[in-house]
């Protein structure tokens, strides 16, 4: 069985869990998420795969 993960859904899952646990971190989590997705988009991070 092959398992392929991309960074976007993994980061959003972690961010969602952290927001549920600590709602005050929402601003920081959203900012970090946007920065990470922006960097991945700029540098072509679509080549990262976990098998």
PDBQT receptor file of N, H, CA, C and O in Angstrom, charges set to zero:
ATOM      1  N   UNK A   1       0.845  -1.174   0.000  1.00  0.00    +0.000 N 
ATOM      2  CA  UNK A   1       0.000   0.000   0.000  1.00  0.00    +0.000 C 
ATOM      3  C   UNK A   1       0.894   1.243   0.000  1.00  0.00    +0.000 C 
ATOM      4  O   UNK A   1       1.817   1.348   0.808  1.00  0.00    +0.000 OA
ATOM      5  N   UNK A   2       0.621   2.167  -0.895  1.00  0.00    +0.000 N 
ATOM      6  H   UNK A   2      -0.129   2.082  -1.551  1.00  0.00    +0.000 HD
ATOM      7  CA  UNK A   2       1.342   3.429  -0.956  1.00  0.00    +0.000 C 
ATOM      8  C   UNK A   2       0.515   4.525  -0.318  1.00  0.00    +0.000 C 
ATOM      9  O   UNK A   2      -0.685   4.641  -0.565  1.00  0.00    +0.000 OA
ATOM     10  N   UNK A   3       1.171   5.332   0.509  1.00  0.00    +0.000 N 
ATOM     11  H   UNK A   3       2.146   5.238   0.709  1.00  0.00    +0.000 HD
ATOM     12  CA  UNK A   3       0.511   6.453   1.170  1.00  0.00    +0.000 C 
ATOM     13  C   UNK A   3       1.224   7.728   0.750  1.00  0.00    +0.000 C 
ATOM     14  O   UNK A   3       2.416   7.898   1.003  1.00  0.00    +0.000 OA
ATOM     15  N   UNK A   4       0.484   8.618   0.107  1.00  0.00    +0.000 N 
ATOM     16  H   UNK A   4      -0.485   8.479  -0.099  1.00  0.00    +0.000 HD
ATOM     17  CA  UNK A   4       1.053   9.884  -0.352  1.00  0.00    +0.000 C 
ATOM     18  C   UNK A   4       0.416  11.024   0.421  1.00  0.00    +0.000 C 
ATOM     19  O   UNK A   4      -0.801  11.203   0.402  1.00  0.00    +0.000 OA
ATOM     20  N   UNK A   5       1.254  11.792   1.100  1.00  0.00    +0.000 N 
ATOM     21  H   UNK A   5       2.243  11.648   1.115  1.00  0.00    +0.000 HD
ATOM     22  CA  UNK A   5       0.775  12.934   1.879  1.00  0.00    +0.000 C 
ATOM     23  C   UNK A   5       1.354  14.212   1.287  1.00  0.00    +0.000 C 
ATOM     24  O   UNK A   5       2.521  14.255   0.899  1.00  0.00    +0.000 OA
ATOM     25  N   UNK A   6       0.537  15.241   1.223  1.00  0.00    +0.000 N 
ATOM     26  H   UNK A   6      -0.412  15.207   1.538  1.00  0.00    +0.000 HD
ATOM     27  CA  UNK A   6       1.036  16.555   0.841  1.00  0.00    +0.000 C 
ATOM     28  C   UNK A   6       1.036  17.446   2.072  1.00  0.00    +0.000 C 
ATOM     29  O   UNK A   6       0.353  17.159   3.056  1.00  0.00    +0.000 OA
ATOM     30  N   UNK A   7       1.790  18.507   2.016  1.00  0.00    +0.000 N 
ATOM     31  H   UNK A   7       2.345  18.739   1.217  1.00  0.00    +0.000 HD
ATOM     32  CA  UNK A   7       1.991  19.331   3.208  1.00  0.00    +0.000 C 
ATOM     33  C   UNK A   7       0.752  20.142   3.591  1.00  0.00    +0.000 C 
ATOM     34  O   UNK A   7       0.531  20.385   4.777  1.00  0.00    +0.000 OA
ATOM     35  N   UNK A   8      -0.050  20.561   2.635  1.00  0.00    +0.000 N 
ATOM     36  H   UNK A   8       0.129  20.364   1.672  1.00  0.00    +0.000 HD
ATOM     37  CA  UNK A   8      -1.209  21.404   2.921  1.00  0.00    +0.000 C 
ATOM     38  C   UNK A   8      -2.206  20.776   3.868  1.00  0.00    +0.000 C 
ATOM     39  O   UNK A   8      -2.526  21.371   4.897  1.00  0.00    +0.000 OA
ATOM     40  N   UNK A   9      -2.708  19.592   3.557  1.00  0.00    +0.000 N 
ATOM     41  H   UNK A   9      -2.448  19.109   2.721  1.00  0.00    +0.000 HD
ATOM     42  CA  UNK A   9      -3.669  18.960   4.460  1.00  0.00    +0.000 C 
ATOM     43  C   UNK A   9      -3.089  18.601   5.827  1.00  0.00    +0.000 C 
ATOM     44  O   UNK A   9      -3.797  18.662   6.833  1.00  0.00    +0.000 OA
ATOM     45  N   UNK A  10      -1.827  18.233   5.873  1.00  0.00    +0.000 N 
ATOM     46  H   UNK A  10      -1.252  18.184   5.056  1.00  0.00    +0.000 HD
ATOM     47  CA  UNK A  10      -1.200  17.883   7.152  1.00  0.00    +0.000 C 
ATOM     48  C   UNK A  10      -1.103  19.121   8.048  1.00  0.00    +0.000 C 
ATOM     49  O   UNK A  10      -1.413  19.058   9.238  1.00  0.00    +0.000 OA
ATOM     50  N   UNK A  11      -0.673  20.236   7.473  1.00  0.00    +0.000 N 
ATOM     51  H   UNK A  11      -0.421  20.287   6.507  1.00  0.00    +0.000 HD
ATOM     52  CA  UNK A  11      -0.555  21.474   8.248  1.00  0.00    +0.000 C 
ATOM     53  C   UNK A  11      -1.924  21.949   8.709  1.00  0.00    +0.000 C 
ATOM     54  O   UNK A  11      -2.073  22.395   9.847  1.00  0.00    +0.000 OA
ATOM     55  N   UNK A  12      -2.924  21.859   7.842  1.00  0.00    +0.000 N 
ATOM     56  H   UNK A  12      -2.802  21.496   6.918  1.00  0.00    +0.000 HD
ATOM     57  CA  UNK A  12      -4.256  22.312   8.239  1.00  0.00    +0.000 C 
ATOM     58  C   UNK A  12      -4.855  21.416   9.324  1.00  0.00    +0.000 C 
ATOM     59  O   UNK A  12      -5.581  21.902  10.192  1.00  0.00    +0.000 OA
ATOM     60  N   UNK A  13      -4.564  20.126   9.286  1.00  0.00    +0.000 N 
ATOM     61  H   UNK A  13      -3.974  19.731   8.581  1.00  0.00    +0.000 HD
ATOM     62  CA  UNK A  13      -5.039  19.223  10.338  1.00  0.00    +0.000 C 
ATOM     63  C   UNK A  13      -4.406  19.573  11.678  1.00  0.00    +0.000 C 
ATOM     64  O   UNK A  13      -5.100  19.639  12.692  1.00  0.00    +0.000 OA
ATOM     65  N   UNK A  14      -3.113  19.794  11.691  1.00  0.00    +0.000 N 
ATOM     66  H   UNK A  14      -2.549  19.740  10.867  1.00  0.00    +0.000 HD
ATOM     67  CA  UNK A  14      -2.431  20.171  12.928  1.00  0.00    +0.000 C 
ATOM     68  C   UNK A  14      -2.949  21.508  13.442  1.00  0.00    +0.000 C 
ATOM     69  O   UNK A  14      -3.178  21.668  14.641  1.00  0.00    +0.000 OA
ATOM     70  N   UNK A  15      -3.134  22.466  12.543  1.00  0.00    +0.000 N 
ATOM     71  H   UNK A  15      -2.948  22.337  11.569  1.00  0.00    +0.000 HD
ATOM     72  CA  UNK A  15      -3.654  23.775  12.947  1.00  0.00    +0.000 C 
ATOM     73  C   UNK A  15      -5.055  23.651  13.529  1.00  0.00    +0.000 C 
ATOM     74  O   UNK A  15      -5.362  24.294  14.533  1.00  0.00    +0.000 OA
ATOM     75  N   UNK A  16      -5.901  22.845  12.925  1.00  0.00    +0.000 N 
ATOM     76  H   UNK A  16      -5.652  22.323  12.109  1.00  0.00    +0.000 HD
ATOM     77  CA  UNK A  16      -7.259  22.648  13.435  1.00  0.00    +0.000 C 
ATOM     78  C   UNK A  16      -7.277  22.047  14.825  1.00  0.00    +0.000 C 
ATOM     79  O   UNK A  16      -8.070  22.456  15.673  1.00  0.00    +0.000 OA
ATOM     80  N   UNK A  17      -6.408  21.078  15.061  1.00  0.00    +0.000 N 
ATOM     81  H   UNK A  17      -5.764  20.746  14.372  1.00  0.00    +0.000 HD
ATOM     82  CA  UNK A  17      -6.331  20.461  16.385  1.00  0.00    +0.000 C 
ATOM     83  C   UNK A  17      -5.848  21.473  17.420  1.00  0.00    +0.000 C 
ATOM     84  O   UNK A  17      -6.387  21.538  18.525  1.00  0.00    +0.000 OA
ATOM     85  N   UNK A  18      -4.832  22.263  17.064  1.00  0.00    +0.000 N 
ATOM     86  H   UNK A  18      -4.395  22.210  16.166  1.00  0.00    +0.000 HD
ATOM     87  CA  UNK A  18      -4.330  23.264  18.004  1.00  0.00    +0.000 C 
ATOM     88  C   UNK A  18      -5.374  24.333  18.308  1.00  0.00    +0.000 C 
ATOM     89  O   UNK A  18      -5.461  24.806  19.441  1.00  0.00    +0.000 OA
ATOM     90  N   UNK A  19      -6.163  24.717  17.316  1.00  0.00    +0.000 N 
ATOM     91  H   UNK A  19      -6.093  24.334  16.395  1.00  0.00    +0.000 HD
ATOM     92  CA  UNK A  19      -7.213  25.709  17.547  1.00  0.00    +0.000 C 
ATOM     93  C   UNK A  19      -8.276  25.155  18.485  1.00  0.00    +0.000 C 
ATOM     94  O   UNK A  19      -8.789  25.884  19.334  1.00  0.00    +0.000 OA
ATOM     95  N   UNK A  20      -8.612  23.881  18.345  1.00  0.00    +0.000 N 
ATOM     96  H   UNK A  20      -8.195  23.289  17.656  1.00  0.00    +0.000 HD
ATOM     97  CA  UNK A  20      -9.589  23.275  19.255  1.00  0.00    +0.000 C 
ATOM     98  C   UNK A  20      -9.061  23.222  20.680  1.00  0.00    +0.000 C 
ATOM     99  O   UNK A  20      -9.812  23.439  21.630  1.00  0.00    +0.000 OA
ATOM    100  N   UNK A  21      -7.781  22.936  20.833  1.00  0.00    +0.000 N 
ATOM    101  H   UNK A  21      -7.170  22.759  20.061  1.00  0.00    +0.000 HD
ATOM    102  CA  UNK A  21      -7.204  22.798  22.168  1.00  0.00    +0.000 C 
ATOM    103  C   UNK A  21      -6.968  24.164  22.814  1.00  0.00    +0.000 C 
ATOM    104  O   UNK A  21      -7.264  24.355  23.993  1.00  0.00    +0.000 OA
ATOM    105  N   UNK A  22      -6.441  25.103  22.045  1.00  0.00    +0.000 N 
ATOM    106  H   UNK A  22      -6.202  24.947  21.087  1.00  0.00    +0.000 HD
ATOM    107  CA  UNK A  22      -6.092  26.426  22.578  1.00  0.00    +0.000 C 
ATOM    108  C   UNK A  22      -6.627  27.506  21.645  1.00  0.00    +0.000 C 
ATOM    109  O   UNK A  22      -5.893  27.965  20.769  1.00  0.00    +0.000 OA
ATOM    110  N   UNK A  23      -7.885  27.930  21.803  1.00  0.00    +0.000 N 
ATOM    111  H   UNK A  23      -8.481  27.557  22.514  1.00  0.00    +0.000 HD
ATOM    112  CA  UNK A  23      -8.490  28.900  20.888  1.00  0.00    +0.000 C 
ATOM    113  C   UNK A  23      -7.774  30.246  20.819  1.00  0.00    +0.000 C 
ATOM    114  O   UNK A  23      -7.898  30.946  19.814  1.00  0.00    +0.000 OA
ATOM    115  N   UNK A  24      -7.029  30.628  21.856  1.00  0.00    +0.000 N 
ATOM    116  H   UNK A  24      -6.929  30.059  22.672  1.00  0.00    +0.000 HD
ATOM    117  CA  UNK A  24      -6.328  31.912  21.843  1.00  0.00    +0.000 C 
ATOM    118  C   UNK A  24      -5.192  31.933  20.833  1.00  0.00    +0.000 C 
ATOM    119  O   UNK A  24      -4.723  33.009  20.464  1.00  0.00    +0.000 OA
ATOM    120  N   UNK A  25      -4.738  30.769  20.377  1.00  0.00    +0.000 N 
ATOM    121  H   UNK A  25      -5.120  29.895  20.676  1.00  0.00    +0.000 HD
ATOM    122  CA  UNK A  25      -3.650  30.701  19.410  1.00  0.00    +0.000 C 
ATOM    123  C   UNK A  25      -4.118  30.880  17.966  1.00  0.00    +0.000 C 
ATOM    124  O   UNK A  25      -3.314  30.771  17.039  1.00  0.00    +0.000 OA
ATOM    125  N   UNK A  26      -5.385  31.148  17.770  1.00  0.00    +0.000 N 
ATOM    126  H   UNK A  26      -6.038  31.236  18.522  1.00  0.00    +0.000 HD
ATOM    127  CA  UNK A  26      -5.947  31.195  16.417  1.00  0.00    +0.000 C 
ATOM    128  C   UNK A  26      -5.192  32.155  15.504  1.00  0.00    +0.000 C 
ATOM    129  O   UNK A  26      -4.870  31.796  14.371  1.00  0.00    +0.000 OA
ATOM    130  N   UNK A  27      -4.905  33.366  15.973  1.00  0.00    +0.000 N 
ATOM    131  H   UNK A  27      -5.166  33.658  16.893  1.00  0.00    +0.000 HD
ATOM    132  CA  UNK A  27      -4.210  34.344  15.131  1.00  0.00    +0.000 C 
ATOM    133  C   UNK A  27      -2.828  33.853  14.717  1.00  0.00    +0.000 C 
ATOM    134  O   UNK A  27      -2.443  33.990  13.556  1.00  0.00    +0.000 OA
ATOM    135  N   UNK A  28      -2.082  33.282  15.656  1.00  0.00    +0.000 N 
ATOM    136  H   UNK A  28      -2.395  33.171  16.599  1.00  0.00    +0.000 HD
ATOM    137  CA  UNK A  28      -0.739  32.808  15.348  1.00  0.00    +0.000 C 
ATOM    138  C   UNK A  28      -0.767  31.601  14.417  1.00  0.00    +0.000 C 
ATOM    139  O   UNK A  28       0.065  31.483  13.518  1.00  0.00    +0.000 OA
ATOM    140  N   UNK A  29      -1.722  30.709  14.637  1.00  0.00    +0.000 N 
ATOM    141  H   UNK A  29      -2.398  30.804  15.368  1.00  0.00    +0.000 HD
ATOM    142  CA  UNK A  29      -1.816  29.514  13.804  1.00  0.00    +0.000 C 
ATOM    143  C   UNK A  29      -2.186  29.892  12.378  1.00  0.00    +0.000 C 
ATOM    144  O   UNK A  29      -1.611  29.364  11.426  1.00  0.00    +0.000 OA
ATOM    145  N   UNK A  30      -3.135  30.796  12.224  1.00  0.00    +0.000 N 
ATOM    146  H   UNK A  30      -3.602  31.225  12.997  1.00  0.00    +0.000 HD
ATOM    147  CA  UNK A  30      -3.531  31.225  10.877  1.00  0.00    +0.000 C 
ATOM    148  C   UNK A  30      -2.358  31.920  10.184  1.00  0.00    +0.000 C 
ATOM    149  O   UNK A  30      -2.103  31.676   9.005  1.00  0.00    +0.000 OA
ATOM    150  N   UNK A  31      -1.653  32.773  10.901  1.00  0.00    +0.000 N 
ATOM    151  H   UNK A  31      -1.860  32.971  11.859  1.00  0.00    +0.000 HD
ATOM    152  CA  UNK A  31      -0.504  33.459  10.311  1.00  0.00    +0.000 C 
ATOM    153  C   UNK A  31       0.580  32.465   9.899  1.00  0.00    +0.000 C 
ATOM    154  O   UNK A  31       1.122  32.565   8.799  1.00  0.00    +0.000 OA
ATOM    155  N   UNK A  32       0.894  31.525  10.755  1.00  0.00    +0.000 N 
ATOM    156  H   UNK A  32       0.453  31.444  11.649  1.00  0.00    +0.000 HD
ATOM    157  CA  UNK A  32       1.918  30.525  10.434  1.00  0.00    +0.000 C 
ATOM    158  C   UNK A  32       1.481  29.668   9.255  1.00  0.00    +0.000 C 
ATOM    159  O   UNK A  32       2.294  29.344   8.389  1.00  0.00    +0.000 OA
ATOM    160  N   UNK A  33       0.207  29.299   9.212  1.00  0.00    +0.000 N 
ATOM    161  H   UNK A  33      -0.454  29.562   9.916  1.00  0.00    +0.000 HD
ATOM    162  CA  UNK A  33      -0.316  28.487   8.110  1.00  0.00    +0.000 C 
ATOM    163  C   UNK A  33      -0.174  29.230   6.786  1.00  0.00    +0.000 C 
ATOM    164  O   UNK A  33       0.271  28.657   5.791  1.00  0.00    +0.000 OA
ATOM    165  N   UNK A  34      -0.549  30.493   6.778  1.00  0.00    +0.000 N 
ATOM    166  H   UNK A  34      -0.910  30.958   7.587  1.00  0.00    +0.000 HD
ATOM    167  CA  UNK A  34      -0.451  31.269   5.553  1.00  0.00    +0.000 C 
ATOM    168  C   UNK A  34       0.998  31.433   5.099  1.00  0.00    +0.000 C 
ATOM    169  O   UNK A  34       1.284  31.374   3.903  1.00  0.00    +0.000 OA
ATOM    170  N   UNK A  35       1.906  31.636   6.041  1.00  0.00    +0.000 N 
ATOM    171  H   UNK A  35       1.674  31.683   7.012  1.00  0.00    +0.000 HD
ATOM    172  CA  UNK A  35       3.319  31.765   5.694  1.00  0.00    +0.000 C 
ATOM    173  C   UNK A  35       3.853  30.453   5.125  1.00  0.00    +0.000 C 
ATOM    174  O   UNK A  35       4.565  30.458   4.121  1.00  0.00    +0.000 OA
ATOM    175  N   UNK A  36       3.518  29.342   5.755  1.00  0.00    +0.000 N 
ATOM    176  H   UNK A  36       2.939  29.338   6.571  1.00  0.00    +0.000 HD
ATOM    177  CA  UNK A  36       3.998  28.036   5.288  1.00  0.00    +0.000 C 
ATOM    178  C   UNK A  36       3.455  27.721   3.906  1.00  0.00    +0.000 C 
ATOM    179  O   UNK A  36       4.209  27.293   3.031  1.00  0.00    +0.000 OA
ATOM    180  N   UNK A  37       2.166  27.926   3.692  1.00  0.00    +0.000 N 
ATOM    181  H   UNK A  37       1.554  28.274   4.403  1.00  0.00    +0.000 HD
ATOM    182  CA  UNK A  37       1.572  27.644   2.387  1.00  0.00    +0.000 C 
ATOM    183  C   UNK A  37       2.159  28.566   1.328  1.00  0.00    +0.000 C 
ATOM    184  O   UNK A  37       2.374  28.143   0.192  1.00  0.00    +0.000 OA
ATOM    185  N   UNK A  38       2.420  29.812   1.681  1.00  0.00    +0.000 N 
ATOM    186  H   UNK A  38       2.245  30.155   2.604  1.00  0.00    +0.000 HD
ATOM    187  CA  UNK A  38       3.038  30.737   0.740  1.00  0.00    +0.000 C 
ATOM    188  C   UNK A  38       4.440  30.298   0.354  1.00  0.00    +0.000 C 
ATOM    189  O   UNK A  38       4.807  30.352  -0.820  1.00  0.00    +0.000 OA
ATOM    190  N   UNK A  39       5.232  29.860   1.338  1.00  0.00    +0.000 N 
ATOM    191  H   UNK A  39       4.933  29.816   2.292  1.00  0.00    +0.000 HD
ATOM    192  CA  UNK A  39       6.586  29.395   1.041  1.00  0.00    +0.000 C 
ATOM    193  C   UNK A  39       6.575  28.118   0.210  1.00  0.00    +0.000 C 
ATOM    194  O   UNK A  39       7.380  27.963  -0.708  1.00  0.00    +0.000 OA
ATOM    195  N   UNK A  40       5.674  27.218   0.528  1.00  0.00    +0.000 N 
ATOM    196  H   UNK A  40       5.020  27.344   1.273  1.00  0.00    +0.000 HD
ATOM    197  CA  UNK A  40       5.567  25.984  -0.253  1.00  0.00    +0.000 C 
ATOM    198  C   UNK A  40       5.174  26.307  -1.687  1.00  0.00    +0.000 C 
ATOM    199  O   UNK A  40       5.689  25.696  -2.624  1.00  0.00    +0.000 OA
ATOM    200  N   UNK A  41       4.276  27.250  -1.864  1.00  0.00    +0.000 N 
ATOM    201  H   UNK A  41       3.857  27.746  -1.104  1.00  0.00    +0.000 HD
ATOM    202  CA  UNK A  41       3.866  27.646  -3.204  1.00  0.00    +0.000 C 
ATOM    203  C   UNK A  41       4.992  28.303  -3.988  1.00  0.00    +0.000 C 
ATOM    204  O   UNK A  41       5.136  28.069  -5.188  1.00  0.00    +0.000 OA
ATOM    205  N   UNK A  42       5.788  29.122  -3.317  1.00  0.00    +0.000 N 
ATOM    206  H   UNK A  42       5.671  29.313  -2.343  1.00  0.00    +0.000 HD
ATOM    207  CA  UNK A  42       6.891  29.814  -3.987  1.00  0.00    +0.000 C 
ATOM    208  C   UNK A  42       8.022  28.866  -4.384  1.00  0.00    +0.000 C 
ATOM    209  O   UNK A  42       8.576  28.969  -5.478  1.00  0.00    +0.000 OA
ATOM    210  N   UNK A  43       8.352  27.954  -3.493  1.00  0.00    +0.000 N 
ATOM    211  H   UNK A  43       7.902  27.870  -2.604  1.00  0.00    +0.000 HD
ATOM    212  CA  UNK A  43       9.499  27.092  -3.725  1.00  0.00    +0.000 C 
ATOM    213  C   UNK A  43       9.131  25.724  -4.287  1.00  0.00    +0.000 C 
ATOM    214  O   UNK A  43       9.995  24.853  -4.392  1.00  0.00    +0.000 OA
ATOM    215  N   UNK A  44       7.875  25.521  -4.648  1.00  0.00    +0.000 N 
ATOM    216  H   UNK A  44       7.174  26.228  -4.563  1.00  0.00    +0.000 HD
ATOM    217  CA  UNK A  44       7.463  24.275  -5.302  1.00  0.00    +0.000 C 
ATOM    218  C   UNK A  44       7.583  23.061  -4.398  1.00  0.00    +0.000 C 
ATOM    219  O   UNK A  44       8.231  22.079  -4.760  1.00  0.00    +0.000 OA
ATOM    220  N   UNK A  45       6.975  23.116  -3.243  1.00  0.00    +0.000 N 
ATOM    221  H   UNK A  45       6.448  23.913  -2.949  1.00  0.00    +0.000 HD
ATOM    222  CA  UNK A  45       7.045  22.008  -2.298  1.00  0.00    +0.000 C 
ATOM    223  C   UNK A  45       6.169  20.850  -2.650  1.00  0.00    +0.000 C 
ATOM    224  O   UNK A  45       5.990  19.954  -1.825  1.00  0.00    +0.000 OA
ATOM    225  N   UNK A  46       5.607  20.821  -3.845  1.00  0.00    +0.000 N 
ATOM    226  H   UNK A  46       5.753  21.549  -4.515  1.00  0.00    +0.000 HD
ATOM    227  CA  UNK A  46       4.741  19.720  -4.253  1.00  0.00    +0.000 C 
ATOM    228  C   UNK A  46       5.492  18.429  -4.501  1.00  0.00    +0.000 C 
ATOM    229  O   UNK A  46       4.878  17.407  -4.807  1.00  0.00    +0.000 OA
ATOM    230  N   UNK A  47       6.817  18.456  -4.374  1.00  0.00    +0.000 N 
ATOM    231  H   UNK A  47       7.315  19.286  -4.125  1.00  0.00    +0.000 HD
ATOM    232  CA  UNK A  47       7.611  17.263  -4.634  1.00  0.00    +0.000 C 
ATOM    233  C   UNK A  47       7.853  16.430  -3.382  1.00  0.00    +0.000 C 
ATOM    234  O   UNK A  47       8.500  15.385  -3.456  1.00  0.00    +0.000 OA
ATOM    235  N   UNK A  48       7.347  16.872  -2.234  1.00  0.00    +0.000 N 
ATOM    236  H   UNK A  48       6.821  17.720  -2.173  1.00  0.00    +0.000 HD
ATOM    237  CA  UNK A  48       7.536  16.124  -0.996  1.00  0.00    +0.000 C 
ATOM    238  C   UNK A  48       6.458  15.063  -0.873  1.00  0.00    +0.000 C 
ATOM    239  O   UNK A  48       5.269  15.381  -0.859  1.00  0.00    +0.000 OA
ATOM    240  N   UNK A  49       6.870  13.793  -0.783  1.00  0.00    +0.000 N 
ATOM    241  H   UNK A  49       7.836  13.534  -0.795  1.00  0.00    +0.000 HD
ATOM    242  CA  UNK A  49       5.916  12.691  -0.650  1.00  0.00    +0.000 C 
ATOM    243  C   UNK A  49       6.428  11.727   0.423  1.00  0.00    +0.000 C 
ATOM    244  O   UNK A  49       7.628  11.472   0.520  1.00  0.00    +0.000 OA
ATOM    245  N   UNK A  50       5.516  11.205   1.215  1.00  0.00    +0.000 N 
ATOM    246  H   UNK A  50       4.541  11.412   1.137  1.00  0.00    +0.000 HD
ATOM    247  CA  UNK A  50       5.836  10.220   2.231  1.00  0.00    +0.000 C 
ATOM    248  C   UNK A  50       5.298   8.884   1.767  1.00  0.00    +0.000 C 
ATOM    249  O   UNK A  50       4.123   8.767   1.420  1.00  0.00    +0.000 OA
ATOM    250  N   UNK A  51       6.154   7.879   1.761  1.00  0.00    +0.000 N 
ATOM    251  H   UNK A  51       7.108   7.974   2.043  1.00  0.00    +0.000 HD
ATOM    252  CA  UNK A  51       5.716   6.539   1.344  1.00  0.00    +0.000 C 
ATOM    253  C   UNK A  51       5.899   5.555   2.455  1.00  0.00    +0.000 C 
ATOM    254  O   UNK A  51       5.587   4.375   2.293  1.00  0.00    +0.000 OA
TER     255      UNK A  51
